[in-house]
Amino acid sequence: MTIGGVDANGAGVADTLVAGNAAPVAASPAKASPARIGAGNTDGPNTTWSTTAPAGPNVPLDLTAVRAALQHRLAAKFAFDVARQHYADYSGKNAEAACIVAEEEEETVARWKLAAAIGRETERVSGASTISPHMRRPADLLRAQQRIDSAFAGTPYEQGHIRDGLRLNQRRRLHTELAELGIAMRAQGNRLRPEQTAEKDEIIADAGNWVAGSRAGSGASPSPGIDEQFKRLKDLLEDVCSDRNFDPDLFAAIVARCRSDIGITGKDDLKRFNDLAAEYSSRLRVK
């Protein structure tokens, strides 16, 4: 699975995750289970959720775990770089190659652990979702991202790795947001409450932001090139269309937002975009 990230200097890259032992188990922390308040014990259109922890822009960040994960990430990257330079001509069939692979896998795991630590902190300071107890309010999460990014503004090298973690975490949470939104819409016959509709728009905006890259002050990497944006779009649509019952209207809204955020102007790029959207749209069941 290819996920867009940034290098240590904040430049956009496409990073391929290593399979096997490098699988980022820590990247998908256990879902939060805030107390539910509503009629009965089942979810429904009149069910809301609350959490005892305060949330919002005035809640101070606690970056202790994030800084610890960052140091682990930097140490793992250094070890990998040393191994790679020491065995620059490795063939992949000897002990030296095994050393490099092991260090690379450790770096991949450390990279995802940093993303997970960032995710836990953004969730801690964000309000409860009106759509699902398994997620937090997307707009709050984005503001928390910006705050974490700003906290490392004075150390560009560290900030590059923080931004990589922010993008990985944003991609991870998009999977949950889109899945939970689809479930809620089906359960409620597409009749969302006003506050849920507002949150739906936040999720769509989150998807567009991840695909297109950041705008100024959004707390992530600069906008990647068009090829990287198309890679992210394909990755996102692959995820969405894994559920053939995903709402076609919601799919169309996500596609429209991504097209707008990318800012496609060239004729060739527009055709490329439309062809990709049509390919994935055909996978969904017709209403």
PyRosetta script that sets phi, psi and omega in degrees:
from pyrosetta import init, pose_from_sequence

init()
pose = pose_from_sequence("MTIGGVDANGAGVADTLVAGNAAPVAASPAKASPARIGAGNTDGPNTTWSTTAPAGPNVPLDLTAVRAALQHRLAAKFAFDVARQHYADYSGKNAEAACIVAEEEEETVARWKLAAAIGRETERVSGASTISPHMRRPADLLRAQQRIDSAFAGTPYEQGHIRDGLRLNQRRRLHTELAELGIAMRAQGNRLRPEQTAEKDEIIADAGNWVAGSRAGSGASPSPGIDEQFKRLKDLLEDVCSDRNFDPDLFAAIVARCRSDIGITGKDDLKRFNDLAAEYSSRLRVK")
pose.set_psi(1, 127.6)
pose.set_omega(1, -178.1)
pose.set_phi(2, -97.9)
pose.set_psi(2, 129.1)
pose.set_omega(2, -178.2)
pose.set_phi(3, -127.9)
pose.set_psi(3, 133.5)
pose.set_omega(3, -179.4)
pose.set_phi(4, -72.0)
pose.set_psi(4, 137.3)
pose.set_omega(4, 177.0)
pose.set_phi(5, -141.9)
pose.set_psi(5, -162.7)
pose.set_omega(5, 175.3)
pose.set_phi(6, -134.0)
pose.set_psi(6, 154.8)
pose.set_omega(6, 175.3)
pose.set_phi(7, -82.6)
pose.set_psi(7, -175.3)
pose.set_omega(7, -174.1)
pose.set_phi(8, -63.6)
pose.set_psi(8, -19.1)
pose.set_omega(8, 179.2)
pose.set_phi(9, -97.3)
pose.set_psi(9, 2.8)
pose.set_omega(9, 177.1)
pose.set_phi(10, 91.9)
pose.set_psi(10, 5.4)
pose.set_omega(10, -179.5)
pose.set_phi(11, -80.3)
pose.set_psi(11, 148.2)
pose.set_omega(11, -177.6)
pose.set_phi(12, -73.8)
pose.set_psi(12, 134.8)
pose.set_omega(12, 176.5)
pose.set_phi(13, -141.2)
pose.set_psi(13, 168.5)
pose.set_omega(13, 173.3)
pose.set_phi(14, -113.0)
pose.set_psi(14, 121.6)
pose.set_omega(14, -174.6)
pose.set_phi(15, -110.4)
pose.set_psi(15, 127.6)
pose.set_omega(15, 178.4)
pose.set_phi(16, -95.7)
pose.set_psi(16, 124.3)
pose.set_omega(16, -178.2)
pose.set_phi(17, -76.1)
pose.set_psi(17, 142.8)
pose.set_omega(17, -178.7)
pose.set_phi(18, -84.5)
pose.set_psi(18, 133.8)
pose.set_omega(18, -179.5)
pose.set_phi(19, -80.6)
pose.set_psi(19, 178.2)
pose.set_omega(19, 177.1)
pose.set_phi(20, 80.5)
pose.set_psi(20, -133.1)
pose.set_omega(20, -175.9)
pose.set_phi(21, -65.4)
pose.set_psi(21, -15.6)
pose.set_omega(21, -178.5)
pose.set_phi(22, -86.7)
pose.set_psi(22, 0.5)
pose.set_omega(22, -179.2)
pose.set_phi(23, -55.8)
pose.set_psi(23, 128.2)
pose.set_omega(23, -171.4)
pose.set_phi(24, -78.4)
pose.set_psi(24, 75.4)
pose.set_omega(24, -178.8)
pose.set_phi(25, -58.1)
pose.set_psi(25, -37.3)
pose.set_omega(25, -176.6)
pose.set_phi(26, -74.6)
pose.set_psi(26, -5.6)
pose.set_omega(26, -176.0)
pose.set_phi(27, -76.7)
pose.set_psi(27, -16.7)
pose.set_omega(27, -178.7)
pose.set_phi(28, -120.8)
pose.set_psi(28, 76.9)
pose.set_omega(28, -177.7)
pose.set_phi(29, -62.1)
pose.set_psi(29, 157.3)
pose.set_omega(29, -178.7)
pose.set_phi(30, -56.2)
pose.set_psi(30, 142.0)
pose.set_omega(30, -178.8)
pose.set_phi(31, -67.3)
pose.set_psi(31, 139.9)
pose.set_omega(31, 178.1)
pose.set_phi(32, -69.4)
pose.set_psi(32, 149.3)
pose.set_omega(32, 179.3)
pose.set_phi(33, -127.7)
pose.set_psi(33, 70.8)
pose.set_omega(33, 178.8)
pose.set_phi(34, -65.6)
pose.set_psi(34, 156.9)
pose.set_omega(34, -178.8)
pose.set_phi(35, -63.4)
pose.set_psi(35, 136.6)
pose.set_omega(35, 179.5)
pose.set_phi(36, -94.6)
pose.set_psi(36, 138.5)
pose.set_omega(36, 177.7)
pose.set_phi(37, -125.4)
pose.set_psi(37, 120.8)
pose.set_omega(37, -178.6)
pose.set_phi(38, 168.4)
pose.set_psi(38, -175.3)
pose.set_omega(38, -178.8)
pose.set_phi(39, -78.4)
pose.set_psi(39, 124.8)
pose.set_omega(39, 176.2)
pose.set_phi(40, 76.3)
pose.set_psi(40, -171.0)
pose.set_omega(40, -177.6)
pose.set_phi(41, -109.0)
pose.set_psi(41, 8.8)
pose.set_omega(41, -178.6)
pose.set_phi(42, -115.6)
pose.set_psi(42, 157.4)
pose.set_omega(42, 178.5)
pose.set_phi(43, -74.2)
pose.set_psi(43, 146.4)
pose.set_omega(43, 178.2)
pose.set_phi(44, -166.7)
pose.set_psi(44, 179.3)
pose.set_omega(44, -176.0)
pose.set_phi(45, -63.1)
pose.set_psi(45, -19.9)
pose.set_omega(45, -178.8)
pose.set_phi(46, -104.8)
pose.set_psi(46, 8.1)
pose.set_omega(46, -178.6)
pose.set_phi(47, -87.8)
pose.set_psi(47, 134.5)
pose.set_omega(47, 173.9)
pose.set_phi(48, -126.2)
pose.set_psi(48, 167.7)
pose.set_omega(48, -179.3)
pose.set_phi(49, -130.2)
pose.set_psi(49, 154.0)
pose.set_omega(49, 176.3)
pose.set_phi(50, -138.2)
pose.set_psi(50, 162.7)
pose.set_omega(50, 176.1)
pose.set_phi(51, -133.1)
pose.set_psi(51, 144.2)
pose.set_omega(51, -177.3)
pose.set_phi(52, -75.0)
pose.set_psi(52, -18.0)
pose.set_omega(52, -178.2)
pose.set_phi(53, -80.5)
pose.set_psi(53, 133.5)
pose.set_omega(53, 176.9)
pose.set_phi(54, -66.3)
pose.set_psi(54, 152.3)
pose.set_omega(54, -180.0)
pose.set_phi(55, -146.3)
pose.set_psi(55, 155.5)
pose.set_omega(55, 177.6)
pose.set_phi(56, 137.8)
pose.set_psi(56, 175.5)
pose.set_omega(56, -175.0)
pose.set_phi(57, -65.5)
pose.set_psi(57, -17.3)
pose.set_omega(57, -178.4)
pose.set_phi(58, -92.4)
pose.set_psi(58, -4.6)
pose.set_omega(58, 177.5)
pose.set_phi(59, -77.7)
pose.set_psi(59, 122.9)
pose.set_omega(59, -177.6)
pose.set_phi(60, -63.0)
pose.set_psi(60, 142.8)
pose.set_omega(60, 174.4)
pose.set_phi(61, -75.4)
pose.set_psi(61, 145.6)
pose.set_omega(61, 171.1)
pose.set_phi(62, -118.2)
pose.set_psi(62, 100.2)
pose.set_omega(62, -173.6)
pose.set_phi(63, -96.1)
pose.set_psi(63, 17.5)
pose.set_omega(63, -178.4)
pose.set_phi(64, -58.3)
pose.set_psi(64, -51.5)
pose.set_omega(64, -178.6)
pose.set_phi(65, -68.4)
pose.set_psi(65, -35.9)
pose.set_omega(65, 179.2)
pose.set_phi(66, -64.8)
pose.set_psi(66, -44.1)
pose.set_omega(66, 179.8)
pose.set_phi(67, -64.9)
pose.set_psi(67, -38.3)
pose.set_omega(67, 178.3)
pose.set_phi(68, -64.7)
pose.set_psi(68, -43.7)
pose.set_omega(68, 178.4)
pose.set_phi(69, -65.9)
pose.set_psi(69, -34.4)
pose.set_omega(69, 178.1)
pose.set_phi(70, -64.8)
pose.set_psi(70, -44.1)
pose.set_omega(70, 179.3)
pose.set_phi(71, -63.2)
pose.set_psi(71, -38.5)
pose.set_omega(71, 176.0)
pose.set_phi(72, -63.2)
pose.set_psi(72, -41.6)
pose.set_omega(72, 178.8)
pose.set_phi(73, -62.2)
pose.set_psi(73, -45.7)
pose.set_omega(73, -179.6)
pose.set_phi(74, -65.4)
pose.set_psi(74, -39.5)
pose.set_omega(74, 179.4)
pose.set_phi(75, -66.0)
pose.set_psi(75, -41.1)
pose.set_omega(75, 180.0)
pose.set_phi(76, -66.5)
pose.set_psi(76, -39.0)
pose.set_omega(76, 178.5)
pose.set_phi(77, -66.0)
pose.set_psi(77, -41.1)
pose.set_omega(77, 179.2)
pose.set_phi(78, -62.1)
pose.set_psi(78, -44.5)
pose.set_omega(78, -179.4)
pose.set_phi(79, -62.6)
pose.set_psi(79, -40.0)
pose.set_omega(79, 178.7)
pose.set_phi(80, -66.3)
pose.set_psi(80, -44.2)
pose.set_omega(80, 180.0)
pose.set_phi(81, -61.5)
pose.set_psi(81, -40.5)
pose.set_omega(81, 179.0)
pose.set_phi(82, -64.2)
pose.set_psi(82, -46.6)
pose.set_omega(82, -179.8)
pose.set_phi(83, -62.0)
pose.set_psi(83, -41.3)
pose.set_omega(83, -178.3)
pose.set_phi(84, -66.6)
pose.set_psi(84, -39.6)
pose.set_omega(84, 179.7)
pose.set_phi(85, -71.7)
pose.set_psi(85, -35.6)
pose.set_omega(85, -177.5)
pose.set_phi(86, -70.8)
pose.set_psi(86, -36.4)
pose.set_omega(86, -179.5)
pose.set_phi(87, -116.2)
pose.set_psi(87, 54.6)
pose.set_omega(87, -173.5)
pose.set_phi(88, -63.3)
pose.set_psi(88, -25.4)
pose.set_omega(88, -176.1)
pose.set_phi(89, -107.1)
pose.set_psi(89, 27.7)
pose.set_omega(89, -175.4)
pose.set_phi(90, -66.9)
pose.set_psi(90, 149.0)
pose.set_omega(90, -176.0)
pose.set_phi(91, -98.8)
pose.set_psi(91, -10.0)
pose.set_omega(91, -178.1)
pose.set_phi(92, 88.7)
pose.set_psi(92, 7.6)
pose.set_omega(92, -176.2)
pose.set_phi(93, -129.0)
pose.set_psi(93, 22.8)
pose.set_omega(93, -177.9)
pose.set_phi(94, -142.0)
pose.set_psi(94, 179.9)
pose.set_omega(94, -176.4)
pose.set_phi(95, -64.0)
pose.set_psi(95, -35.0)
pose.set_omega(95, 179.2)
pose.set_phi(96, -63.1)
pose.set_psi(96, -41.7)
pose.set_omega(96, 178.3)
pose.set_phi(97, -62.6)
pose.set_psi(97, -40.8)
pose.set_omega(97, 178.6)
pose.set_phi(98, -61.8)
pose.set_psi(98, -37.0)
pose.set_omega(98, 178.2)
pose.set_phi(99, -62.6)
pose.set_psi(99, -44.9)
pose.set_omega(99, -179.8)
pose.set_phi(100, -63.8)
pose.set_psi(100, -44.4)
pose.set_omega(100, 180.0)
pose.set_phi(101, -61.3)
pose.set_psi(101, -42.4)
pose.set_omega(101, 179.8)
pose.set_phi(102, -62.5)
pose.set_psi(102, -43.1)
pose.set_omega(102, 179.8)
pose.set_phi(103, -67.1)
pose.set_psi(103, -36.9)
pose.set_omega(103, 179.1)
pose.set_phi(104, -65.6)
pose.set_psi(104, -41.5)
pose.set_omega(104, 178.4)
pose.set_phi(105, -64.7)
pose.set_psi(105, -40.4)
pose.set_omega(105, 178.1)
pose.set_phi(106, -62.6)
pose.set_psi(106, -39.7)
pose.set_omega(106, 178.8)
pose.set_phi(107, -65.0)
pose.set_psi(107, -40.2)
pose.set_omega(107, 179.5)
pose.set_phi(108, -63.3)
pose.set_psi(108, -43.6)
pose.set_omega(108, 178.4)
pose.set_phi(109, -63.3)
pose.set_psi(109, -43.4)
pose.set_omega(109, 179.5)
pose.set_phi(110, -62.7)
pose.set_psi(110, -36.9)
pose.set_omega(110, 178.9)
pose.set_phi(111, -62.5)
pose.set_psi(111, -44.1)
pose.set_omega(111, 179.5)
pose.set_phi(112, -72.8)
pose.set_psi(112, -31.5)
pose.set_omega(112, 176.6)
pose.set_phi(113, -65.5)
pose.set_psi(113, -36.4)
pose.set_omega(113, 175.8)
pose.set_phi(114, -64.3)
pose.set_psi(114, -43.7)
pose.set_omega(114, 178.1)
pose.set_phi(115, -60.7)
pose.set_psi(115, -39.9)
pose.set_omega(115, 179.7)
pose.set_phi(116, -66.3)
pose.set_psi(116, -40.7)
pose.set_omega(116, 178.3)
pose.set_phi(117, -63.5)
pose.set_psi(117, -41.4)
pose.set_omega(117, 176.2)
pose.set_phi(118, -62.2)
pose.set_psi(118, -42.7)
pose.set_omega(118, -179.9)
pose.set_phi(119, -60.9)
pose.set_psi(119, -42.8)
pose.set_omega(119, 179.8)
pose.set_phi(120, -63.1)
pose.set_psi(120, -38.6)
pose.set_omega(120, -178.5)
pose.set_phi(121, -72.9)
pose.set_psi(121, -39.8)
pose.set_omega(121, 177.8)
pose.set_phi(122, -63.9)
pose.set_psi(122, -37.6)
pose.set_omega(122, 178.8)
pose.set_phi(123, -68.6)
pose.set_psi(123, -36.2)
pose.set_omega(123, -178.0)
pose.set_phi(124, -62.3)
pose.set_psi(124, -36.1)
pose.set_omega(124, -175.4)
pose.set_phi(125, -99.6)
pose.set_psi(125, 11.9)
pose.set_omega(125, -178.0)
pose.set_phi(126, -110.9)
pose.set_psi(126, 151.1)
pose.set_omega(126, -178.0)
pose.set_phi(127, -74.5)
pose.set_psi(127, 164.7)
pose.set_omega(127, -179.4)
pose.set_phi(128, -70.1)
pose.set_psi(128, 146.5)
pose.set_omega(128, 177.3)
pose.set_phi(129, -76.0)
pose.set_psi(129, 148.8)
pose.set_omega(129, 173.5)
pose.set_phi(130, -90.6)
pose.set_psi(130, -5.6)
pose.set_omega(130, -175.6)
pose.set_phi(131, -100.5)
pose.set_psi(131, -38.8)
pose.set_omega(131, -175.1)
pose.set_phi(132, -153.8)
pose.set_psi(132, 146.4)
pose.set_omega(132, 175.4)
pose.set_phi(133, -76.6)
pose.set_psi(133, -4.8)
pose.set_omega(133, -176.5)
pose.set_phi(134, -97.6)
pose.set_psi(134, 12.5)
pose.set_omega(134, 179.6)
pose.set_phi(135, -150.3)
pose.set_psi(135, 170.4)
pose.set_omega(135, 178.6)
pose.set_phi(136, -114.6)
pose.set_psi(136, 172.2)
pose.set_omega(136, -175.6)
pose.set_phi(137, -67.8)
pose.set_psi(137, 120.5)
pose.set_omega(137, -175.4)
pose.set_phi(138, -56.9)
pose.set_psi(138, -41.4)
pose.set_omega(138, -179.4)
pose.set_phi(139, -63.6)
pose.set_psi(139, -38.0)
pose.set_omega(139, 177.0)
pose.set_phi(140, -65.4)
pose.set_psi(140, -40.4)
pose.set_omega(140, 180.0)
pose.set_phi(141, -63.0)
pose.set_psi(141, -40.6)
pose.set_omega(141, 179.6)
pose.set_phi(142, -66.0)
pose.set_psi(142, -40.4)
pose.set_omega(142, 177.2)
pose.set_phi(143, -64.0)
pose.set_psi(143, -37.9)
pose.set_omega(143, 178.2)
pose.set_phi(144, -65.3)
pose.set_psi(144, -38.0)
pose.set_omega(144, 175.2)
pose.set_phi(145, -57.0)
pose.set_psi(145, -46.3)
pose.set_omega(145, -178.4)
pose.set_phi(146, -61.9)
pose.set_psi(146, -39.3)
pose.set_omega(146, -179.9)
pose.set_phi(147, -66.9)
pose.set_psi(147, -41.1)
pose.set_omega(147, 179.0)
pose.set_phi(148, -66.3)
pose.set_psi(148, -43.0)
pose.set_omega(148, 178.2)
pose.set_phi(149, -59.4)
pose.set_psi(149, -44.2)
pose.set_omega(149, -178.7)
pose.set_phi(150, -64.3)
pose.set_psi(150, -30.9)
pose.set_omega(150, -178.9)
pose.set_phi(151, -64.6)
pose.set_psi(151, -20.5)
pose.set_omega(151, -178.9)
pose.set_phi(152, -111.4)
pose.set_psi(152, 17.5)
pose.set_omega(152, -176.4)
pose.set_phi(153, -62.1)
pose.set_psi(153, -26.9)
pose.set_omega(153, -177.0)
pose.set_phi(154, -82.9)
pose.set_psi(154, -6.0)
pose.set_omega(154, -178.8)
pose.set_phi(155, -129.7)
pose.set_psi(155, 84.6)
pose.set_omega(155, -173.4)
pose.set_phi(156, -54.6)
pose.set_psi(156, -38.5)
pose.set_omega(156, -179.1)
pose.set_phi(157, -64.2)
pose.set_psi(157, -48.0)
pose.set_omega(157, 177.6)
pose.set_phi(158, -65.0)
pose.set_psi(158, -39.2)
pose.set_omega(158, -178.8)
pose.set_phi(159, -62.1)
pose.set_psi(159, -33.6)
pose.set_omega(159, 177.2)
pose.set_phi(160, -60.1)
pose.set_psi(160, -42.1)
pose.set_omega(160, 178.8)
pose.set_phi(161, -73.1)
pose.set_psi(161, -34.8)
pose.set_omega(161, 175.7)
pose.set_phi(162, -62.3)
pose.set_psi(162, -42.6)
pose.set_omega(162, -179.9)
pose.set_phi(163, -65.2)
pose.set_psi(163, -36.3)
pose.set_omega(163, 174.5)
pose.set_phi(164, -60.9)
pose.set_psi(164, -44.5)
pose.set_omega(164, 178.1)
pose.set_phi(165, -64.5)
pose.set_psi(165, -37.3)
pose.set_omega(165, 177.5)
pose.set_phi(166, -62.1)
pose.set_psi(166, -43.5)
pose.set_omega(166, -179.2)
pose.set_phi(167, -68.1)
pose.set_psi(167, -41.3)
pose.set_omega(167, 177.7)
pose.set_phi(168, -61.9)
pose.set_psi(168, -43.4)
pose.set_omega(168, -179.5)
pose.set_phi(169, -67.1)
pose.set_psi(169, -38.5)
pose.set_omega(169, 178.3)
pose.set_phi(170, -61.4)
pose.set_psi(170, -41.2)
pose.set_omega(170, 178.5)
pose.set_phi(171, -65.4)
pose.set_psi(171, -41.3)
pose.set_omega(171, 179.3)
pose.set_phi(172, -61.5)
pose.set_psi(172, -44.7)
pose.set_omega(172, -176.1)
pose.set_phi(173, -73.4)
pose.set_psi(173, -27.7)
pose.set_omega(173, 177.0)
pose.set_phi(174, -59.5)
pose.set_psi(174, -37.9)
pose.set_omega(174, 177.9)
pose.set_phi(175, -57.5)
pose.set_psi(175, -46.1)
pose.set_omega(175, 179.4)
pose.set_phi(176, -68.3)
pose.set_psi(176, -45.7)
pose.set_omega(176, -177.9)
pose.set_phi(177, -58.1)
pose.set_psi(177, -48.1)
pose.set_omega(177, -176.9)
pose.set_phi(178, -68.6)
pose.set_psi(178, -39.8)
pose.set_omega(178, 178.6)
pose.set_phi(179, -64.4)
pose.set_psi(179, -46.2)
pose.set_omega(179, -178.3)
pose.set_phi(180, -68.1)
pose.set_psi(180, -36.1)
pose.set_omega(180, 177.0)
pose.set_phi(181, -63.9)
pose.set_psi(181, -43.9)
pose.set_omega(181, 178.0)
pose.set_phi(182, -60.7)
pose.set_psi(182, -41.2)
pose.set_omega(182, 178.8)
pose.set_phi(183, -63.6)
pose.set_psi(183, -45.0)
pose.set_omega(183, -178.8)
pose.set_phi(184, -63.9)
pose.set_psi(184, -41.2)
pose.set_omega(184, -178.9)
pose.set_phi(185, -65.1)
pose.set_psi(185, -40.3)
pose.set_omega(185, 178.4)
pose.set_phi(186, -67.8)
pose.set_psi(186, -41.5)
pose.set_omega(186, -177.4)
pose.set_phi(187, -65.8)
pose.set_psi(187, -30.0)
pose.set_omega(187, -176.0)
pose.set_phi(188, -106.4)
pose.set_psi(188, 15.4)
pose.set_omega(188, 178.1)
pose.set_phi(189, 59.2)
pose.set_psi(189, 35.3)
pose.set_omega(189, -179.0)
pose.set_phi(190, 63.8)
pose.set_psi(190, 13.6)
pose.set_omega(190, 178.9)
pose.set_phi(191, -102.9)
pose.set_psi(191, 83.7)
pose.set_omega(191, 179.9)
pose.set_phi(192, -83.0)
pose.set_psi(192, 148.7)
pose.set_omega(192, 173.7)
pose.set_phi(193, -69.6)
pose.set_psi(193, 160.1)
pose.set_omega(193, -177.3)
pose.set_phi(194, -53.8)
pose.set_psi(194, -43.0)
pose.set_omega(194, -178.8)
pose.set_phi(195, -68.9)
pose.set_psi(195, -29.6)
pose.set_omega(195, 176.7)
pose.set_phi(196, -73.2)
pose.set_psi(196, -36.4)
pose.set_omega(196, 176.5)
pose.set_phi(197, -62.6)
pose.set_psi(197, -40.6)
pose.set_omega(197, 177.1)
pose.set_phi(198, -62.2)
pose.set_psi(198, -39.8)
pose.set_omega(198, 179.6)
pose.set_phi(199, -70.7)
pose.set_psi(199, -34.6)
pose.set_omega(199, 174.9)
pose.set_phi(200, -58.0)
pose.set_psi(200, -43.5)
pose.set_omega(200, 179.1)
pose.set_phi(201, -63.2)
pose.set_psi(201, -34.9)
pose.set_omega(201, 177.5)
pose.set_phi(202, -65.0)
pose.set_psi(202, -39.8)
pose.set_omega(202, 179.9)
pose.set_phi(203, -65.8)
pose.set_psi(203, -43.4)
pose.set_omega(203, 177.8)
pose.set_phi(204, -60.9)
pose.set_psi(204, -41.6)
pose.set_omega(204, 177.9)
pose.set_phi(205, -65.0)
pose.set_psi(205, -37.0)
pose.set_omega(205, 178.2)
pose.set_phi(206, -62.5)
pose.set_psi(206, -41.2)
pose.set_omega(206, 178.9)
pose.set_phi(207, -64.1)
pose.set_psi(207, -44.9)
pose.set_omega(207, 179.0)
pose.set_phi(208, -63.2)
pose.set_psi(208, -39.1)
pose.set_omega(208, 179.5)
pose.set_phi(209, -63.9)
pose.set_psi(209, -41.4)
pose.set_omega(209, -178.5)
pose.set_phi(210, -67.6)
pose.set_psi(210, -42.1)
pose.set_omega(210, -178.3)
pose.set_phi(211, -68.3)
pose.set_psi(211, -47.6)
pose.set_omega(211, -172.8)
pose.set_phi(212, -80.2)
pose.set_psi(212, -24.5)
pose.set_omega(212, -172.9)
pose.set_phi(213, 96.4)
pose.set_psi(213, 175.2)
pose.set_omega(213, -170.6)
pose.set_phi(214, -82.5)
pose.set_psi(214, 154.8)
pose.set_omega(214, 164.2)
pose.set_phi(215, -94.6)
pose.set_psi(215, 174.8)
pose.set_omega(215, -179.1)
pose.set_phi(216, -57.6)
pose.set_psi(216, 130.9)
pose.set_omega(216, 175.1)
pose.set_phi(217, 78.3)
pose.set_psi(217, 12.3)
pose.set_omega(217, -177.8)
pose.set_phi(218, -86.9)
pose.set_psi(218, -2.7)
pose.set_omega(218, 175.2)
pose.set_phi(219, 78.9)
pose.set_psi(219, 36.8)
pose.set_omega(219, 175.8)
pose.set_phi(220, -152.4)
pose.set_psi(220, -163.4)
pose.set_omega(220, -175.5)
pose.set_phi(221, -76.4)
pose.set_psi(221, 160.8)
pose.set_omega(221, 173.6)
pose.set_phi(222, -61.3)
pose.set_psi(222, 160.9)
pose.set_omega(222, -178.2)
pose.set_phi(223, -58.5)
pose.set_psi(223, 132.3)
pose.set_omega(223, 179.0)
pose.set_phi(224, -77.0)
pose.set_psi(224, 176.9)
pose.set_omega(224, 176.7)
pose.set_phi(225, -71.8)
pose.set_psi(225, 168.7)
pose.set_omega(225, -175.4)
pose.set_phi(226, -62.4)
pose.set_psi(226, -36.2)
pose.set_omega(226, 179.7)
pose.set_phi(227, -65.3)
pose.set_psi(227, -40.6)
pose.set_omega(227, 177.5)
pose.set_phi(228, -66.3)
pose.set_psi(228, -38.0)
pose.set_omega(228, 177.6)
pose.set_phi(229, -62.6)
pose.set_psi(229, -40.3)
pose.set_omega(229, 177.7)
pose.set_phi(230, -67.5)
pose.set_psi(230, -35.3)
pose.set_omega(230, 175.6)
pose.set_phi(231, -62.8)
pose.set_psi(231, -42.7)
pose.set_omega(231, 179.2)
pose.set_phi(232, -66.8)
pose.set_psi(232, -40.8)
pose.set_omega(232, 178.5)
pose.set_phi(233, -60.5)
pose.set_psi(233, -46.0)
pose.set_omega(233, 179.8)
pose.set_phi(234, -62.7)
pose.set_psi(234, -41.4)
pose.set_omega(234, 178.0)
pose.set_phi(235, -60.6)
pose.set_psi(235, -43.8)
pose.set_omega(235, -179.8)
pose.set_phi(236, -65.5)
pose.set_psi(236, -46.3)
pose.set_omega(236, -178.4)
pose.set_phi(237, -67.5)
pose.set_psi(237, -33.0)
pose.set_omega(237, 175.3)
pose.set_phi(238, -61.4)
pose.set_psi(238, -42.1)
pose.set_omega(238, 178.8)
pose.set_phi(239, -64.9)
pose.set_psi(239, -48.2)
pose.set_omega(239, -178.7)
pose.set_phi(240, -60.5)
pose.set_psi(240, -45.9)
pose.set_omega(240, -173.1)
pose.set_phi(241, -82.3)
pose.set_psi(241, 1.2)
pose.set_omega(241, 171.5)
pose.set_phi(242, -66.2)
pose.set_psi(242, -20.1)
pose.set_omega(242, 172.8)
pose.set_phi(243, -102.7)
pose.set_psi(243, 101.3)
pose.set_omega(243, -175.6)
pose.set_phi(244, -65.9)
pose.set_psi(244, -16.2)
pose.set_omega(244, 179.1)
pose.set_phi(245, -92.3)
pose.set_psi(245, 7.1)
pose.set_omega(245, 179.4)
pose.set_phi(246, -58.7)
pose.set_psi(246, 138.7)
pose.set_omega(246, -174.2)
pose.set_phi(247, -62.1)
pose.set_psi(247, 122.3)
pose.set_omega(247, -178.7)
pose.set_phi(248, -61.4)
pose.set_psi(248, -35.0)
pose.set_omega(248, 179.1)
pose.set_phi(249, -67.5)
pose.set_psi(249, -39.2)
pose.set_omega(249, 176.6)
pose.set_phi(250, -66.3)
pose.set_psi(250, -40.3)
pose.set_omega(250, 175.9)
pose.set_phi(251, -57.5)
pose.set_psi(251, -46.3)
pose.set_omega(251, -179.5)
pose.set_phi(252, -62.9)
pose.set_psi(252, -37.7)
pose.set_omega(252, 179.4)
pose.set_phi(253, -66.6)
pose.set_psi(253, -39.4)
pose.set_omega(253, 178.4)
pose.set_phi(254, -65.0)
pose.set_psi(254, -44.9)
pose.set_omega(254, -179.9)
pose.set_phi(255, -61.8)
pose.set_psi(255, -44.2)
pose.set_omega(255, -179.6)
pose.set_phi(256, -62.6)
pose.set_psi(256, -40.5)
pose.set_omega(256, 179.8)
pose.set_phi(257, -65.8)
pose.set_psi(257, -42.5)
pose.set_omega(257, 179.0)
pose.set_phi(258, -63.6)
pose.set_psi(258, -41.3)
pose.set_omega(258, 179.0)
pose.set_phi(259, -62.3)
pose.set_psi(259, -42.1)
pose.set_omega(259, 179.6)
pose.set_phi(260, -66.6)
pose.set_psi(260, -43.1)
pose.set_omega(260, -177.0)
pose.set_phi(261, -70.6)
pose.set_psi(261, -35.0)
pose.set_omega(261, 176.7)
pose.set_phi(262, -67.1)
pose.set_psi(262, -34.8)
pose.set_omega(262, 179.2)
pose.set_phi(263, 74.9)
pose.set_psi(263, 45.9)
pose.set_omega(263, -177.9)
pose.set_phi(264, -67.6)
pose.set_psi(264, 130.6)
pose.set_omega(264, 179.2)
pose.set_phi(265, -125.6)
pose.set_psi(265, -32.2)
pose.set_omega(265, -177.7)
pose.set_phi(266, -72.5)
pose.set_psi(266, 144.9)
pose.set_omega(266, -178.9)
pose.set_phi(267, -62.1)
pose.set_psi(267, -43.1)
pose.set_omega(267, -179.2)
pose.set_phi(268, -65.7)
pose.set_psi(268, -42.8)
pose.set_omega(268, 179.6)
pose.set_phi(269, -66.5)
pose.set_psi(269, -36.5)
pose.set_omega(269, 178.7)
pose.set_phi(270, -64.9)
pose.set_psi(270, -41.8)
pose.set_omega(270, 177.3)
pose.set_phi(271, -64.5)
pose.set_psi(271, -42.5)
pose.set_omega(271, 177.9)
pose.set_phi(272, -59.1)
pose.set_psi(272, -43.3)
pose.set_omega(272, 179.5)
pose.set_phi(273, -64.3)
pose.set_psi(273, -49.5)
pose.set_omega(273, -177.2)
pose.set_phi(274, -63.4)
pose.set_psi(274, -37.7)
pose.set_omega(274, 178.2)
pose.set_phi(275, -64.5)
pose.set_psi(275, -41.5)
pose.set_omega(275, 179.9)
pose.set_phi(276, -66.1)
pose.set_psi(276, -43.9)
pose.set_omega(276, 179.3)
pose.set_phi(277, -63.1)
pose.set_psi(277, -41.0)
pose.set_omega(277, -179.9)
pose.set_phi(278, -65.9)
pose.set_psi(278, -38.4)
pose.set_omega(278, 179.2)
pose.set_phi(279, -59.1)
pose.set_psi(279, -45.4)
pose.set_omega(279, -177.4)
pose.set_phi(280, -79.7)
pose.set_psi(280, -31.7)
pose.set_omega(280, 177.6)
pose.set_phi(281, -60.9)
pose.set_psi(281, -34.9)
pose.set_omega(281, -178.0)
pose.set_phi(282, -67.1)
pose.set_psi(282, -14.7)
pose.set_omega(282, -179.3)
pose.set_phi(283, -81.7)
pose.set_psi(283, -16.9)
pose.set_omega(283, -176.8)
pose.set_phi(284, -84.3)
pose.set_psi(284, 149.5)
pose.set_omega(284, 175.8)
pose.set_phi(285, -72.1)
pose.set_psi(285, 141.2)
pose.set_omega(285, 177.5)
pose.set_phi(286, -74.6)
pose.set_psi(286, 139.3)
pose.set_omega(286, -178.9)
pose.set_phi(287, -59.7)
pose.dump_pdb("model.pdb")
